[in-house]
Amino acid sequence: MPDVLTDVLTGLSAAAEETPTYDVAFVPPEWVLVLLGFTMVLAFMTLIMTKRLTPMVALILVPTVFGLFAGAGLGMGDMILDSIATMAPTAALLMFAIMFFGIMIDVGLFDPLIRVITRVLGDDPAKVVLGTAILAGAVSLDGDGSTTFIITTSAMLPIYLRLGMSPVVLTCVAGLMNGTLNIVPWGGPTVRAATALGLQPTDIFVPMLPALGVGIVVTLGFAWMLGLQERRRLGRLDSEALLTGADGGAFSTVPKIFRGSDATPGARAALRTGNIVVVAGGRSPVAAASVDPADTAMADTMLDPARPTLRPRLIWFNLALTLAVMVLLVLDIMPLPYVFMVGAAVALLVNFRGIKEQASEIVAHAPSIVGVVSMVIAAGVLVGVLTGTGMVDAMATWITDVLPPALGPFLAPITGVLSIPFTFFMSNDAFYFGILPVLAQSAATFGIDPVEMARASIIGQPVHLQSPLVPAILLLVSLASVNLGDHHKKVLWRAVIVSLVMLAVGILSGAIPFFVAQ
């Protein structure tokens, strides 16, 4: 079985380009690479979820240490630079996408939409969270995570901030819904599985419709429960605020959001959360508890209706520019980084005529841009070490080699379960082109059809979309200024449940065989 995997990986590499070679100090045994690979990923996840290290620092230092243990030596620099080179377009895309939509929020393009959504959803947090899930699901039908997160965050984040809701709930719901719908036949995973096994995407997807439908229902259920939790939390805070309010008078507990490092003059209290200063509206200060302690930051967004960056006379131009950018994004006829570069430049030129105004607007969004771009580039260290040292190949070989022959008839559900951690820890390309063909070939000896293995392989997508190796999720947490570890703590276990439920429904509906008798 290891020989088959090696042949598959070698063939894919040769089809693309000559496999790079690195000046490594030594090559450890395969079992050592397996141990180092899994330990490295576990150490990285533990450090960011316990907030011992920021994601960027963990993405750089953890792979560096384990790469040295794996014998990378002086060759580690080349491994990492090759990986970073492949991520440079993604970093450029995220940088200018954040800038473009940040400008559109500042100039007030989304204010009318926010007012409409607010009237429809009201001030009920449960309805707002459910509306977030529905909006994310509708936009996810285009198969592109970045588009989904840009539109959902732009429309919903200001509402979350106005109501004092946790932005982590927004990222959790949006990420979960997008991951569930990522198995559509025009999406990346299904196409990759079909290509790797020589199948038609529709043959994989159509029998999975019942599983997808139940997965969407479960996701909506999670969204509603999260909304109810936010409703109870905010209701409790309202009661506490009324009991502790200054001067004994009633006041609004909804904070106003201002950009800057200092509280607005005259504010009686301030609470710093990342780039945002939350100041009291009315006579009494905002209680510290009015911001979820799980949120390490909120957003680089101004909701002040009198903010100086508003450009009401240019709303139709900004709308036309945004629609043009979105059309080009969907048509994919030009490189996406260049589309957002031009869009951001035009938006700055038209809305902010002076050099100082343009510079100020760029600087205003710098914290969000630096956060996400640094993570994307730092992720190149993790990917470079995993691939360059051979850890990914060794991990894949080990998993496929340790499966006892007695489990052969159960390879379809086993593949579904394996797809959950595998697609989180590695790219879809590595899983679908490297591991799936090996599993499918082994399953064929037990009478399991390749199309059934392909269906099982897409089960893990709700979890895959939360991986720090997926640029879209880095864009989402950056737009909402949410810590990646906070997002993972709220979303990962829910994503695992959605995946397992979809696997169970796939088995019950006959799309995925549980056992094949020989």
Sequence and secondary structure as in RCSB ss.txt:
>XXXX:A:sequence
MPDVLTDVLTGLSAAAEETPTYDVAFVPPEWVLVLLGFTMVLAFMTLIMTKRLTPMVALILVPTVFGLFAGAGLG
MGDMILDSIATMAPTAALLMFAIMFFGIMIDVGLFDPLIRVITRVLGDDPAKVVLGTAILAGAVSLDGDGSTTFI
ITTSAMLPIYLRLGMSPVVLTCVAGLMNGTLNIVPWGGPTVRAATALGLQPTDIFVPMLPALGVGIVVTLGFAWM
LGLQERRRLGRLDSEALLTGADGGAFSTVPKIFRGSDATPGARAALRTGNIVVVAGGRSPVAAASVDPADTAMAD
TMLDPARPTLRPRLIWFNLALTLAVMVLLVLDIMPLPYVFMVGAAVALLVNFRGIKEQASEIVAHAPSIVGVVSM
VIAAGVLVGVLTGTGMVDAMATWITDVLPPALGPFLAPITGVLSIPFTFFMSNDAFYFGILPVLAQSAATFGIDP
VEMARASIIGQPVHLQSPLVPAILLLVSLASVNLGDHHKKVLWRAVIVSLVMLAVGILSGAIPFFVAQ
>XXXX:A:secstr
 HHHHHHHHHHHHHHHS       S    HHHHHHHHHHHHHHHHHHHHTTSS HHHHHHHHHHHHHHHTT GGG
HHHHHHHHHHHHHHHHHHHHHHHHHHHHHHHTTTTHHHHHHHHHHHTT HHHHHHHHHHHHHHHHTTS HHHHHH
HHHHHHHHHHHHHT  HHHHHHHHHHHHHHGGGSTTSHHHHHHHHHHT  HHHHHGGGHHHHHHHHHHHHHHHHH
HHHHHHHHHHHHHHHHHHH GGG       EEEESSS  TT S EEEETTEEEE SSSS   GGGS TT S   S
    TT TT  GGGHHHHHHHHHHHHHHHHHT S HHHHHHHHHHHHHHHH  SHHHHHHHHHHTHHHHHHHHHH
HHHHHHHHHHHHHTTHHHHHHHHHHHHS GGGGGGHHHHHHHHHHHHHHHS HHHIIIIIHHHHHHHHHTTT  H
HHHHHHHTTTHHHHTT TT HHHHHHHHHTT  HHHHHHHHHHHHHHHHHHHHHHHHHTTSS S    
